[in-house]
Amino acid sequence: MKIGLVTCHNIKNYGSVYQTLATQSILEDLGHEVQVIDYRRKGTDHKEFRQLTLSESHMAKKAIIGKFVPLILYPSFIKMENVFESFLNNYIKRTKNIYHSSEELKNNLPDMDLFITGSDQVWNSSINLRIEKTYFLDFVPDSKPRISISSSFGKKEISAEEEKVIKPLLMKYSHISTREKTGVQILNKMGIQGGYASMDPTLIVNRNLWDRIKKPIKTPKKYILVYQLHRNKEFDEYIKRLSKYYNMPCIRITLYYHYALKGEKVIVTPTPNQLLTLVENANYVISDSFHMTVFSILFHKKFAAIFSKNSFNGRIENLLDMTNLKNRIVNENTPYDKLDENINYAIVDEIITKKQNEALEWIKQSIGDIGGKFL
């Protein structure tokens, strides 16, 4: 089949590009022709991303330094844009046309047999800053089939107002899988039955994909890898003490050059290929990122998951619950030797392999059903 995939592919974010590549690869491995529909929601184009980031910057609100913030962040913006756009160009098969609205898609609909949403937090109205109807495939005519693969609401419940908007759109899907169990619960509350709680595509795809695309990067012989999406002073201090306890440097991954001014050892926006190598070679990994947790597990690392305040922790909790690794959750008071607790990865791998096979079978059957009904 010719499949049009709609997802959060063009975000300046590692998880976004990883899951896009994984979903594309899963479908191609099943013998389908896949194109990612190059839809760019509001706030994700380079210019809009810069404007949004500057408007949310705490530095920009300071009287003296505020006017210099665009100059301070400019090198970081350039690096991010180059790194993530290069990855998309090298690995993701996008439509020639770029779309910025459902109306543009309706007026110039890509020729596809099947449209798929997923994965990532495509249905999270908080992350998207609105109910993003395009991610619910509102532009797809009723004559065309649509399914969802591991789509996430990013939260445990939605408002009645949101349900009123999205329920009619979701009812047009023939098959829906969500990334978390809470997603299926949300569907059930709306009266939409038959939802399947799957895994993130980065776990479903053949592990060899990540080995194939890894690229080298120079690092110390021993190090603790740190990647925080939501920084706070308590954990900054905890990580400093952890570095002293293990007598090895902490390498912090950051998207912004000015964090290097804090005296930390940082790597600013490594390529997604290099980041895989950084995870694989680390002695320990500490992160509040879902996908860093995924790769820590895939690469059999000793890791710790930070639960940040005011962030979407459900996806990490769901993953750790599924793999019986909830004991890897830490806070700023957790004993330092907690990281050295052994992980039985033989058992973890068995769990993931079983879920992986189930997810692949669900995808095969869902697409197979569509082939019989629509084509």
N, C-alpha and C positions, 0 to 999 in steps of 0.2 A: 504493500500500500504506500501511497504518497501521504506522508503525515506532516501536518503543520503543528509545531510545538510552540505553545505560548507560555513563557516563564519569565522570571526575573533574571535575565541573562546579562544585562548591561549595567548592573550595579557595581560600584567600586568596592567590591567585597569578595573575599576568597570563596566563601561558601556558595555564593551565587554562581560563579563561573564553574566551580567544581560540580555542582549538582546539574548544571546545564549540560556539561560534557558527559556526565554519567548517564543522564536520561537519553541523550542523543545516542550514546554508544549502546545502551541496552536495546533500544528499538532497532538500531542498525544490525546488531548481532542477531536479532530475530528475523532479519532479511528485509526490513522495510527501508524505504527512501525517506530520509528525514530532513526537514528544513526548520530552523528556528525562525519564527516570524519576528522580524526585527521591529517589535513594538517598543517604544520608549516612553514610559509613563512620565507624567509631569515630575520634574525635579531630578531626572536621571541623565539628561543630556549634559555635556561638559559644562556649558555656561550656566544652566539651571542648577547643577550640582554645586558649583562654586558659590552661586548666590545663596543657596539654601544653607550651605555649610557656614558661610560668613554670617548669615543672619542668626544662626544658632550658637555661634562661637562666644564663649564667656569672655574671651579676650577683647572681642569687638565692642563689648559693653563698657570697657574701662576707658575713662576719659582721656588719659594720656596716650596709652598704647593703641587705642581703638583704630585710629586713622592709619596705623602702620600694619594692621593685621592682614589686609590683602597682599601686601608685599611679603610678609612673613610666610604666609601660606602658599604663595604662588609656586615655589619650587615643589612643594608637596603635591599640589594639584597636577602639575605637569608629569611628575613621576607616576602618580596613580593612573592618570589617563593613558600614558604610554604603556604601562605594564599590563593593565587589564584589557585595553583595546588590542594590544599585540596578541594576548592569549586568545581572545575571541577570533581574531583574524586567522590565527594558526590552527585552531582546533574546532571552531563552531561554524557549521554551515548555515549561514543566515540568508534570508530572502534579499534579493537585490533592492527591493523597495524598503524604505524606512517609514514607519507609521507612528503617528503621534495621537491618534484617536480612533475610536470605534467607527466613526463616520468614514474616515480614510480607508479603513479596512473593508467596510461595506461597499464602498464605491470602487475599490480595486482589490477584490477578494482573491487571495492566492489560490491557485488551482490545486486543491488537496482532496484526497479521499476521506481523510479523517483528521479531526482537530483534537489535540490533547492539551490539557492544562497540567502543569506540574513541572517540578515540585516546588520546594521552598515555600516561603510565607506569602504566596500569591493572593491568598484570601484574608490576609491580615490588614484590616482597614486602618489600624493604628500605624503600622509601618508604612503603608501606602498613602497615609494622610487623607484617605477618603475611601469609599467603596469603589474599588477599581473594576468597573463592569467588564472591561476588556478581558481581564483575567478570568472572568466567568463566561467568556466566549459569547458575549451578547451580540457580536457582529456575525456570528455563524448562522446561516439560514437553516430552517427546520429540516430541510431535505438532506443536510449533512450531519453525520454522526459525530459525537463528541464524548470523550471520556476524561477522567482525571487520574493522574498517577502521583500519589504521595503528596497531594496538595495540603497546605497547612493553613489553618485559621490563626495560628500563633497564640491562641488563648483558649481558655476553658469554656467560655460562653460568649454569646453575642447578644446585642440588644434586640428588643422587639422591632425597633425601627429598621435595624439592619436586616433582620430576618425577612421583613416584608419586602425588601428590595431584592435580596439574593435568592430566596426560595424559588420563585418562578424560573429563574435562570438555572439553578441547580437541578430542577426537575426535568430539564431537557437533556441532561446527561444520561447515557444508557448505563454507564458503569462509573462508580466513584471509589477511589481509594484515597485515604488521607494518611498523613505521615504519623499522626498520633492517635491514640485511642480516643482522646478528647474530641477529635474531629468527627469521629463516628458518632459520639454522643451528641454533638451539636446537630448532626444530620438527623439523628433519631428524634430529637426534641422538635425538629421542624416537621417530622412526619415522613422523612425521606429514609426508607429502609434499604438494606442491602449494602451499606457502606462497608468497606474493608480497610482495616488498620494495617498499613504496610510499613515499610522502612524507607529511610531516605535513599534515593538512587545511588548515592556514593557508597552505600553498603550493599545494594542489590547488584551493581555492576561487577563484572569479573575483576578481582583484585589485581590482575596483571596490568590493567589499564594504568594504575598509579605507578607501578614499577616502570612501565614503558615511558612515561612522560617526565619522570624525575630528572632534575638537572643539578649538577654539582654547585656547591657554594662553600667558601672557605669558612671554617669554624674552629674554635678551640677543640682540643681532644675530649674534654669533658665540659658539659654545660647543662644548665637548667633553662629550658625554653619557656618563655612567658608570653602569652598573648591575651590581653584583656581588652574586650570591647567597651567595658564600663569600668573606668579606673576609679579608685578611691584611696584615700590616704592610709586607711587601716591595712589594706592588702599590700600597698606599696611598702610599708614598714615590715610587714610579715615576710615579704619576698626578700627583702634585704637581710633579715635575720636568717632566713632559710639558706641564702647564699653563703653566709658565714658558717652555718651549721654543717653544710656539706662541703665546704671549702672548694667551691667551684663557682665560676661566674654565671650570672643570669643574663641570658640574651633575650631582650625584649623586642618583639615584632611590633612595629608601629607604622602607621601610614603618614606620619607627620614628622618632618625634620626637627621641629623645635623641641621635641621630647628629648633629643640628644643633649640639649643644654642642661638637663637635670643631672648630668654626670653618669647616666646609665649607659651600659653597653647596648646599643640598639642597632637593629637592621631595619632600614626604612624601605618599606614596600618591596620585599623580595618578590620575584615572580612566583606565580602559583606552583610552578615546577620546582623552584628552589625551596619553597616552603615545605613541600613534601619531604625533601632531603633533610631539612632542619628538624622536622619532627622525627624522622627515622633515626637520625644520628644523636638525638638528645638523650641524656641520662634520665632526665625527668621532664615532664611537660605539665605546665599549670595554665589553665585557661578557663574563661567563661564562655568560650565559643563552642557552639554545637559541633561544627565541622572539625575543629581542632580535637575535640573529644572523639569524634569518629575516627580520625586518622591515628590518634594515640592508640585506640583499640586495634585498628587494622595493622599497625606496625608493632603491636605488642609492647607498648611502653609502660613504664611506671608513671602514672599521671594522677593529677588531682583536678577535680571540677569545682570551680568557684561558682557559687550562686549569687548573682548580683541583685541588688535592690532595684526595683522598678524595671526589670527586664523580663524577657519571655523565657523563663526557665523550664517550662513544661516539656519542651522537646528534648532537653538534656536529661531531665528526670525520667522521661519515657524510655530513652535509650539505655540509661543506666539500670532502670528497673527491668527491662527486657533481658539485659546481659548479666543480671545479678551483681552489678557493680556499684550499687548505691553507697557502699562504704567508701567510695573514692571522692565523695563530696566533702569539701573542707570549708572552714571559715578561718578568720584571723586568729583564732585561739586553738586551732588544731595542733597537736604535738607534731614536731618536725619529722620524726621518724615514721609518721603515718605513710609517707610517700614510699617507704621501703617495704611496706606490707606486700607480700607475694600475691600475684594475680594468676590464677589457673587459666591460662589462655587456651588450653586444649578444650576445656568446657565452654568457654566463651565462643570459640570458633565453631563448635558444634551447634550452639544456639543460633549464631548468625547464619551458618550454612543452611540450617533448616528453614529459617525465616526467608532467606534469600531464595531458596527453591520455591517456597510457597508464593512469594511475591512475583517471581518470574512466571509461574504457572498461572497466576491471576491475570497478569498482563497478556499472556498468550491467549487465554480463554476469552478475555474481554474483547481483544481485537478480532479473534476468530468469530465470536458471536456477531460482531458488527459486519464482518464479511458476508455472513449468511443473510442478514436482515436488510442491509442498505445497498449492497453492490450487486 
